Structure formats: structure tokens, C-alpha cells
């Protein structure tokens, strides 16, 4: 490239001023008819040219290639119908059309699952922006998106302009792999709480959509909870509907919502969705009745009062009926024990009833104790922490509670010191197995070295499970199930010594807390329990059992395929296993007796919810970038590619244009003076002499 440039020796404005003065003088001389005026013009022009210093400049230019980007959508929705086939065909055609373009660099980008997660949807523009991040806008020839149109990071033109999106600087073309007339039915969760109260319904909002029927048309929907019982109902198409879902247990409550499959619909993946609601218990109500004041009752009170989720009602019997010291009743500052209200009217409102060193001395009539037995059989929970009163004739075992208690007192009381030990069952039972983790072991290595207790009641056990033993391997802590309820029997009133640190102490608070929560049916403390957790593409399986042999667990995948897993014994009654999971959905696990479920992936994935091909999401950006939209089903298997000038139309019915920017880099410059000094001097001298000669005539 050759051009003429000027490098003036003084400011340009001064040169123009001198030129103006010269023109004025020459014009005045011509007006007066002076001789030699025109000849004087020659040295003046020569001097002005010398001052301007004109040069002939030659640039050595190296052309730069323009950059075009082809982004291929490889999200899950691209696997539907003929989309993948059309994608492969048009991609191969573009490669052939562009491989011979020597002035064009083509970058092919695949937006795979790393960039298009199910939860965040298809993000093609993020992939496109990353691909051209190192390309100046002057070299960008254009971009081509091969997709079904379900793009979830497309901005409005105003938003894209505000952030100066680079893909708006050149033509943007979209090749749609789907079909214009597609039919699909889908269901999604508009709103659902993360937590819900046990035994109370949680309100969720569902929406069922169908692209082929009118809004409001009823559609059948089924809802299953934790892989079990299924509820059927109808929802209006296209309208949000609020429905109650029962929260029946603490912990995970996974609901699978399914809509019936439509005829010839595009995908059945979005016909189901998951709702995961974590069940939490409302404030638990506990009734604690202490038969007489003693040091140990404070341990129960402190434990239950420290739990913010527990409402505790505590009565201590300070004056039993058999005590008569002659004090007038009107001088006693005592609260009358509300027998009828507690044991008849309000009994079923309590989650747990604790009798702490209580004996039957006529305070609570037998018919009310019969209510307590019925309360347990129908799902209630009772715990007895007993002392010497359990071995006398007024023991609670001698009344209506006898039918639900797991052990009968023999009348013998051990009063010497002893160390509590875990039984064989206790070493595997979830209530006590974890107690020994942070405690020192005895010489045999089987049981922790806990502090001593000082009293134990001997019993004849008839049912239940002894978790702890004391003197002469006699049962110390017995748990039992009665009907739908539960019973715990602690055969010592000196557990409080652990809390005082006597002889090294022990896990008093944790023991009592675990027993209380087992009685109130905490799922994680069940003897036979199957649980699972999905995290990071791994499904972790935990099975608790008192049995020592491993049992297989059957895993049912969302597709219906089954896989049998045998968890390995991890000790303390735990069997664990892990399996990789990739497909989102509901996984069911069962060991024959217990069933649990796990929700894998997002409950409302953008990628699989709406899979109908569309041009609406990207149309505003395509128009703003002056590109074109092409439906490959229209017979345009591979659009022709043309290079167009920046100011020309870049798309047609069967072709797409990539801008020809003609950018270059200057690799060198050669400058040659047009007016050498010798020539300028010659012109000045010749002009002056000719003018003098002309004037001398």
C-alpha cells in the first residue's frame, strides 16, 4: 500500500498562513500588471513544499484471518427425534464449506454437559463468549449456533448491549434442529417448601402444561410418597394449582409427581418431577412425673429443658397421700396434682411420659394407669427410671402397666458399685453403639471404661432388648415395643453420677437423649433402618441392623432397571455401600423389610422441562446482530456460506453470511522524500533568476 504523507517542519496553521499571504501578494502583483509575478510564484511554491516535506510512504501489510465460531448444542434435549442426525449433517457440511477459506479461522465449540447442566439449562452464549474472548471485534466474522432453540442464557438485546456482548459485533446465525410442530406434555413445581411439620400437610403449587390442548383441560396426575402409596388427582392444564402433601415422618419426604403420557409426545422425561420436603417435628410434649425429690431428677429436667424443641411438664410428688403430718390443707403451698387432666383428657397430647422413681401409693387411681397402658399400645411412649421403689409391693409393675413392662422385679436390690457395660445387642443398637466412640476401652477392648453406678434393681426379663448390663450381667437398660408404642426401663437411679464426673463419669446426657428420641421414634435410631444420600454423583447407602450378617439391598433406578448391592459391615451395626449415579430422578432402595428413596438431581431441571424446539428465545439477539434463523426441517440441510462486506446483508433464504473485515497488520514502512533539497534549491534559484531577468527587460 503506497500513499503520500507530509511531515511539516512547522505547524500546519502557520504554513497555511504563509500560503495565504503568498497568494495575496501574487494576486496583487497580477492586479497591478507587474512583470515577473508568475515567475516569482515558482520559488515561493518550492519553499512551501520544502517546509511541508512531502514523502512517498509504502506500507508492507500482512492480512489477518477473520474468526468465525460454530457452537454445537450437545444438551440432553438434542437427543430427541431427528435433532442429533440433523446436527451431525449440518456440522459436517459446514466443515466442508469452510475448510477452504484461507482468510478465515473457524472455531468449533461443543457445549457439552460441563457447560449445560440440567439444573442451569443450556448455556450456549456463555460458551460462545468464552470462545471469542481473545478475538478483537474487528476480526469477528460471525457466529453460528446449531441448537433446538432451548437456550437459557440468552439475554435481551438491551442487556447484551449494556454488557457489550461481543457476539453482537458480527452476524449471529441460528440453525434449528427441531421441528416447528412438536407436541409435549410436562409437569413442574412452581413452589414447594423445604421443610414441613410432621403430621401436617405441606402446601405445594404444581403446574401441568400441554402444547396441544386448551388451557384448563383436566389432566390426570399421580403423586407417590417415598416410593409407596400413590394418590391420584386431576389438575387443569396451564394453571397453577395448590395441593396439600402429607408429611408423615421426620427426615426426607420425597414425592414423585407423574402426569399421564400423551399420545406421540416428544419426551416423557418431563412427565415427572420430584418434591423433597424435610419433615421436622413440632415442639415435642413430654410429661415427667417424679415420685419423690432426689438428686437424679435434675438430670432429666436439665436434659429436657435444654432442648428448644421440647415442651416439658414436670411434676414432683412432694406430699404423697400416705404422708400425714397434721398440717392443715389451707396452709400447704402445694399444687394439686391434676390427675384427670393429665391421664385422661390430655394424655394423648404427650409424645413421651416419664415416671422417675414413682410408686403406686394411691395418688393415681388404677383406671388412669390403664389409660397409660392403652396410650402406649396405640403409639405412645413411656420410660421408667426406677430405684428401690420398683422392688416393693407398691411398684408400677403391680398395676395395669404390668402388661406393657418388659421385666418383673425380683425384690432384690444391688447396692454395691458396678460399671455399666454394653450388651452384645447394645454394641450394635443405634441408641448405645455410638456412645463408646469417644470413651476409653476396658482391657478386653469390647466396652468403654465408664464411671461406676451405686445401685441396680434386679429383674426377671420376659421381653424386650437389654442394651446395657450391670452387676452379675443383669439387665440395666431394656427397650421394648408394645403394639404401636415403645417402652424403656432403666433399672437404676444413679445415672446422675456420670453427670457429676464420679469415677471418671460417662455419657449421661447423650444416653438419656438417645433413649428419649428412640422412644419418640427418631428414624435414625431405629434398630432396622435403611437410609441413603445422594451427593456428588455418588449414592451412599447405610443399613442398620442388629443382625451380624449382611443383607442385599435392591436399588431401582429411574429407568426401572434394578441392581443388587451387598453393603459391607462397618461395625456398630452399620452396613455401608456406594454406587455411582448419573441419571437424575427417583431411586428406590429396599432390603425386603425397609424401603427408602433418594432424589438425584434438580427437582425442576431447566434442560428437561421444556424440550419443544423454538426460535423465540434467540430471535431478538439474532435480529440485533443482523443474522438469520434457519429451520433445518425445511430442506435446508446445509446453508451455503458467503463472505460479505460489513455493511451488506448477511443472510438469505438458503445462505448465511460471514463478514469479510479485511483486517491486516503492518510489518514494515518505507518512506522516500518527494522533494529533495537539491531540487528545491534549484527551483528557488531558477525562479529568482528568471524573475530578475524578466523584470530587467
VENZIGI-V820728 format. One record per helix or strand of 3 or more residues. SS is the DSSP state (A for helix, B for strand). FROM is the first residue (numbers start at 1). TO is the last residue. If there is no record, write none. Layout:
# VENZIGI-V820728
ss = {SS;SS}
from = {FROM;FROM}
to = {TO;TO}
This chain:
# VENZIGI-V820728
ss = {B;A;A;B;B;A;A;B;A;A;B;A;A;B;B;B;B;B;B;B;B;A;B;B;A;B;A;A;A;B;A;B;A;A;A;B;A;B;B;A;B;B;A;A;A;A;B;B;B;B;B;B;B;B;A;A;B;A;B;B;B;A}
from = {2;12;37;54;66;76;83;104;124;137;140;157;166;172;185;195;201;218;230;241;251;269;272;284;297;310;329;339;347;352;366;381;388;396;400;407;433;456;465;471;475;485;496;502;508;523;529;538;552;562;568;574;585;595;606;616;629;632;640;655;664;677}
to = {6;32;52;63;73;79;98;111;131;139;147;162;169;176;191;197;210;225;237;246;259;271;280;290;306;316;331;345;349;356;377;385;391;398;403;414;436;461;469;473;482;490;499;504;519;525;535;544;556;566;571;580;590;600;609;624;631;634;644;659;673;695}
